[in-house]
Structures are given as structure tokens and as C-alpha cells.
Amino acid sequence: MAVLKYEEIAESLRARIAAGEYAPGATIPSGRDLAEQWGVSRATAIKAVDVLRNDGVVVAKQGTGFVVTETPVARPAGARRAGSARILGGMPFLRIGTPDWAEPSTRVANALGISSGVLALRRIRILQLPDGTPNSYVEAWFPPKVAEASPRLADTAPIAEGTTRYVRRQTGRFPVEGVDITTVRLATDTEADRLQVAPGTAVAVLLHTAYDEDGRPLVCEEGVTPSSLFEQVDTYAM
């Protein structure tokens, strides 16, 4: 599929941000400047910036323009459906600890297609509400082949271009299908501590697995949200 011009501009800006050319808090070129640099209409340039804004890479700053965000923004596991507005569901997050190799639960191992006892790379984050309190506890698990080919996944520093684009650049693989399974159970002690709720609190668990065009899993995310904060709304034709 051909890459549209605004997508090319957005990816160029994303790569420059990832390389540190535009640090957190720095202003990216204006729509007018981008239009002149790329020889496109201002509307096309603005559409490119909107892609980065919707992905939480840049934010509007009054009197300045768009600046690289200093607070990473992520979408809850599963909030990646084609055609949805990517900014919806996006919220600030905190990275917890250092990415590590660990043995996933049987449920996650099955989703990743790995055998019992095989280690996978785990990245943990907490999605936050506007007042800074926890909304969801998320563990993202990457199968060995993906993690070994994408060494920055093991770094504590945020990946400005996003893990999906980074993995695609490293492996040539990208998600074409997502499977979401939502269940309910009681929070574990670790989850209760991270979510600042009482032990045994009822939680909704969303298991999101992304698959490439060959049906191979790229990542499995388990997002845990207290029942009092969980809400799923689907709108569909009848």
C-alpha cells in the first residue's frame, strides 16, 4: 500500500523526535514551514501534525505551536481498532521498573504462542487519570523473536516513535489483526498495590493480542482496571 504524503511527513517528524533532534518540550516546525519544506499544501502538513497529536507525541501549546510531549501518552490495551480516533482513550502513563525477561502466565503464553517455561520480555506501565491516580495496570509481553530483534524494548526510556513503529522498523512486521478478550476477576496483591485499591477488589482484565499478516503474535498486553473505573461502549449499525 502506498504511503500518503501526510503519513510520510509524520513518520519523518517521528523519526527526528526519536533520534533526539526534537527533545521533550521542543517546538516542531509549523504547518506553514512543513508545507514549504515538503512542497505540499498547508492542509496536508497540518494533517501530518494531527497524526502525531493523536498519537500523543506532540501537544498544542498556546502561543508556541506544537511541542514534543514531556508526559508519554498511551492507549489502554485494546483501544486500537481501525477507524477509531487514536486520541480517544489516550492517557498519561508511568513506566514501572525496568523491562525484564520473565515467565508469563499460561494465558499470556498461549496468546504469544510460546511454551510453558519460555521467557518473554515484559514492560509495565500504569495509565493515569487526570489527577494522577491510577486507572489501569498494564503488562506488555513481547515474544523472544520480537524482543531480541528490537533491543530498545529493554530500555527504560520511552520510545518516542511508539513500540509498534519501532518493532516494524526493526523486524518488518506490523499488526494487521487484534484480538481482545475481556474477563473479570479479583485483583492480585501486586495489582491492588499498583492500582491503590483494597486487596481482592473486583477488576476487569482486557487481554489484547496483536498479530502480523502471517498470524504471528507481536505483543500481548494484559490491562487490569478496577471495576469502578471500567466502562466499554460499542456503537454499531442495526
N, C-alpha and C positions, 0 to 999 in steps of 0.2 A: 504494500500500500504506500503510495507517495506521501511524503511528509509535506504538510501545508506550510506556507511561508511563516505564518504566525507561530507554528509549532517549532520551526527551525530557529526562529529568533528566541523563543522562550528557552529552548534547550541550550542555546549558546550562552544566554544570560545565566542559566542554572549552572553550567559548567564553570563559568567565570566566578560565580559565587562559591562553588565547591572548591575551586582552586585557591580561594582566599583573595582574589582580586577585589571583591567587594565583601568587606568584613561585616559582621553584625552591626547594625546601626548606620552603615554607609548608604548613601543615596545612589540608586541605579540611574542610568540615563533616562531622560524624559521621553514621552511618546514622540514628541517633535524630533528630538535628537536621534532616536532609534529609527524613525521614518527616514531621516536624511542619510543615516549610516547604511541602511539596508535598501534604500531606494524603493520604499513601499509607502502606501498611504498611512496617514496617522491612525486611521481606524484599525488597520492591521497591526500596527505597533502596539496600540492600546490593548488589542485582543491578546497579544503575546504577554503583556504585563499582567493581564487578568488571569492568565493561566498560572502564573507564579503566585498571584494574590490568593487565588482559590486553593492553591496547594499549601498556603501558609508560609511560603518562602519570603515574601515581602508584605509589608503593610503600608497603608497610606499614612503620611504624617503631614498635618496641616502646615502649609507654607513651605514645605520642603519637596514633596513628591512621594515617591515610594522608596522605602528603606528596607534593607535586609532585616528580617525579624531577629530579635535577640532572644525571644522565647519560642522554642520549637513548637510546632502545632501538628497534631496527629488526628486522624480519624479513628473512631472506635473500630474494633475488628468487625469486618462485615460491611462497613459503610463505604463500599467501593463499587456499587452497582453501576453498570454502564448507563449513561444518560442522566445520572443524578448530578446535582450541583456539588462539586467536590468540597466546597467550603462548608456545606451543611454537615454538622456533626463534628467539625474540626474543633479541637480544644487544646490549650496548653498542656504540656506534659513534663514530667520529671523522669530522667533516666535513673534507674535504681541499680546501684552496684556496678560491677564490671561484667561485660558479656562473658559467659563461661560455657564450657562443654559439660553437659550433664545428661543423665538418662531421663528422657521424657516419660510421662505416664503412658500406659498402654494405649489410651485413647489417642494421644498425640502421635505416638509411634506408628499406630495403624494409619493415621491420616498422612503421615510422612512416608509411609511405605518402607519403614526400616524395622529390623528385627529387634526383639527384646534384648536389652543389654547394650545396644549400639548407642553411642553418644551423639548428641546433636548440639548445635550452637544455640544458646539461649540469650535473648536480650529482653530486659524487663523495664517496663515504664509504668507510670501512674498518670492517667488522664485526670486533669483538674477542672473543677468548676470555677466560675469567675472569681469566687472569693478565696481560691487556693485550696479548698478542701478536696479530698479525693473523690473521683467519680467512678473510675474503673481501674482495676489492677490487670495489666496485660503482660503475658509472657509470649514472646515471638520465638518460634523454634525453626531453625534452618537445617535441612538435611546436610550431611557431610560434604557431598559433592558441591553443593552451592556455597557453603561456608568456606571450604578450602580454596575455592576459586575467587572468593570475594573477601580478602583479608581485612578490609576496613570494617566489616561487620563485627569484628572482635574488638574494635576500638571503643572507648567510652565517648569520644567526641561525636556529636550529631553529624549525620551525613546530609549536607545541605541539599543535594540533588534528590534525596529520598532513596530509601533502600531499594524500591522497585527499579528505578532507573539505574542505580549503581549496579545491581545484580545483572540487569540486562546488558550493561556496558561490559561487565566482566565475563559473562557467560554466553551472551547472545540469546538467552532465554527470557521470556516475559509472560505474565499471566494472561490467559485468554478465557479462563473459567474460574469462578469462585463457588465454593460450596460452604454454606453457613448452617450450622446446627445449633439450635438454642435449647438448653435444658435448664432445670432448676435444681438446686441442692443447698446444703448448708455450707457456709464459709469454713475453710480450714483456719487453723490458728494463724498461719502466716498471712493469709488473705485478710482476715479480720484485723490484724495488726496494721497492715498496709493501708486498709480502707478506713481505719479508725472507727470500726463498729464492734459491737459485742461479739464474742466468740459464738459460733453457731447461728449467726444471722443468716436468714434466707437470702440467697443470691441467684441471679440469672447468669448463666455461663454461655457465652457465644463462642463456638469453635469455628474459626474461619480458615479455610484452606484454599490457597491459590495454586492453580495448575497451569502448566505451559501447554503449547499446542499439541504436544505428544502425550498429554495426560500425566506428566510427571509433576509431583508436588514441588513447589518452590519455597513455600513457607506455610507454617501452621501457627495461627495466633489464637490463644485462649484468653478471652476478655471476661473478667468477673466483675459484676456490678451489683451493689446492694439492691434488693427488690424494691425499696422505696424510691430508687433513682432510675430504675429501668422502665423504659417505655418503647415499644416498637409500633410504628404506624405505617401501614401499607395502603397506598391508593392505587386502585386498578379499575379498568373498564368493566362494565357489567352489561 
